[in-house]
Amino acid sequence: MSRLLRPAVAGRALLLVGFLAFLIAPALANPYQIYIANLMLIYILLAVALNVLIGFAGQLAFANGALFGIGAYATGLLRLDAGWPLWAALPVGTVITTAAGVVVALPALRLRGLYLALATVAFAQFSLWVFVHWDGLTHGVAGFVLPRLNFSPLPATPIQGLYYVSLAVTVVGLWLAWNLVRSRVGRALVALRESEVAAEALAIDITRYKTIAYGVSALYAGAGGGLFACLLGVVVPEQFNLFAIVVQFCIVIVGGIGTVWGAVFGAMLLIWLQEALRGLQEVQEVGFGGLLLLTLLVFPGGLAEALRRLAPAWREPLRRTEGDQERSALEAEENRHGSGTAR
Amino acid sequence: MTLFVYLLSSGLTSGALYALVAVGLVLCYRTTGHINFAHSELFMLGGFIAFTFHVLWGLPYIPSLLLAVIAGFLLGVLTDRAVYRPLIKAPPLTMVLATVGFSFLLKGIGRYFWGGQGEVVPFPPLASPAPVLIGTIPVFPQQIAVLSGALFCMALLTLFFRYTRAGKTMQATAEDVRASFLVGIRVERVYTLTWGTGAALAAVAAVLMAPLTLLTPDVGFILLLKAFAATILGGLGSMPGAVVGGFLVGIMEAFAGGYIASSFQDVSAFAIIMLVLVFRPTGLFGVKGGREA
C-alpha cells in the first residue's frame, strides 16, 4: 500500500491507467466519442510540439498552425491525387512538413521576440494564401474530400483503425518528447530561453538547438496535420487560419507552459470544450480568447501548476518551481544583506 | 495611364488608412515596448460602433465618427486596464499571447453583436459614390475624404506631440520611462493615454474605411497585417517610418494587384513583412536594436 503511494509509482500507475483507458476506449465508445478521443490525441501531439518551441525554447512562433495545415495538405494530397496508402502518405507528409518547418526556421533563427512573432504571423497568412490560390495543387478555396480509409485485412473499422494509428503516433511522440526535454537538448533549450548570451557562453550551439526545436515542432505538427486530414476526411484552407494556432496556444497556456503533461491535460480539456461549443464561432472565439487571457492573468502556471499543488511530488523536468523562486529570492535577499554588512 | 492613376489613387487611399492604423500601433509600441495584437479588433469594433450610430440609429456621419472615436478611446483604456497593466512585468511572450487572447475575445463579441452568418454590413458613403473628374482623372469623393481625413489626423497628432504637455510627456516616456518617472511624470497615466490614443486612431481609420469597403468581424485582422507590414517596412518604432511605410504598402499592393494578378494584392503585405525581416530587419529608417525588441 505504502509502496503504491510513492509518487513515482503512483504517477506511473496513473499513466498506465490513462493509457489503458485510451487503449480500450474504441471497444466501449460510439463512433462520435472515438472521433473526439482521436481529436484529443492529435491535439496532444500538436500541443506537446508547440510547447517544446515556445515553452522550452522560448521562441514565440505562430508558424505551427500553418505547418499543421501543410501536414494535412501533404498527407491528404498524397492520398487523394497520388493514390498512396496511409502508411506511406503519413510518413512522407510528415517529412515534407518537417522540411518546410526547417526552411521557415532558417530565417527565423535570426529573429527574436516581436520580430519573430510578426514574421511567423506573416508566414501563417502566406501559407493560407497559398492553400487558397494554388488551385492546381491544393484544389483551391473549396478544399477536397479524402477517400475512405481501409484497414481491410485487420478487423478494424476505418474509425477504429485511424484511432489506433493516432494512439501509436501520440504515445511514441510523447515518449520522445519526454525524453527530449529531460536530455541535454532540453537543458540546452531552456538555457537559451533564459538567456541566449549565457547559453552561448556555456558553449551551447544556439543555431543547432533552435533548429532542433523548430524541426521537432514541425515534425509533430506534420504528423498531427496528416492524422487530422484523415480523421475529418475533408481539407479546406479555413481550418488552418489564425484561430487554429490560437486554439493551440490556449492548450499550451491552460495546460501549463513549459511542461509535457500539462499539454496533455490541456488538450483533453480544451478539445472537449471545443466540441461542446461546436458550430458557434463567436462563442468559441470568446471562450478560447477569454480563457487564454484569463489564464495568463490569474493562473499563469496552468493545469500543470494546479496538479503540482495537489500532488507536490509531481515533477516536470526543468520546471522552475515556486520553491526555486523563493529560494533564489531568499538568496538574493541574503546577498544584499551580506554586502550591506560588509560595507 | 488611366490604370496607373487609378491604382495610384486607390493605393494612396488604402495606404493612408494603413498609415493611420500603423501610427496607433507604433505609438503603443514606443511607449510600452509591446505590440498590441488586439489593435485589429479595436479597429473593427470602432467601425461597428460608428455603424450602429450612423446606420442603425440614424445619426449624421460626423457625430457618429466622434462618438466612435470616443468609444475607441475607452476601448483602448480597457486594453490598458485589462491586459497591459496586470501583466506589465511579464515577459514579452506572455504579453503577446495575452493580447492575442484579448483580440479573439473582442472578435467574438463583435461577431456576436454584428456578425451574422458571414454577412457583410454596407456602410453608406459620405459623399456621392459617382467619381468626379479632376482634369481627365476620375477620382472618387470618398477617396478624397479618406485621404484628407487621415492627413488631418496625422497633422493633429504632430501638433499634439509638439505643443501639448500631454504629448510631450508621452514622448518623454517613450524615450526613457525611468527618467520620466523621476522628473515627476505620472507614467501610468501616460500609458492609459497612449493606449486610448492608439485605439482612437484605429477607430478613425475604421470609420473612414467603412464606406469604401464593407465591415465584417474579420476585417480588423487583415488591416492589422497591413499595418504590421507598414511598421516593419518603416522600421519598428519609427513614427514617420510607419506613415511612409503605410503609403508604400498601399501603393505596392495596388500595383501588384493591378499589374500582376488581383490575388497578389492580398499577399503583398505578408511578402513585404517576410522579405524586410529577412534582408533588412531595421526597416527603411534603420531603427537601432532591430531583430531583438
Interface residues (C-beta under 8 A of the other chain):
Chain A: I54 G58 L60 P107 R110 L111 R112 G113 L114 Y115 A117 L118 A119 V121 A122 F123 Q125 F126 W129 H133 L242 F243 V246 F249 C250 I253 Q281 E282 V283 Q284 E285 V286 G287 F288 G289 G290 L291 L292 L293 L294 L296 L297 P300
Chain B: H34 I35 A82 V83 P86 L87 A90 P92 L93 T94 V96 L97 A98 V100 G101 F102 S103 F104 L105 L106 K107 G108 I109 R111 Y112 G115 P217 F221 L225 F228 A229 I232 L236 S263 D266 V267 A269 F270 A271 I273 M274 L277 V278 P281 G290 R291 E292 A293
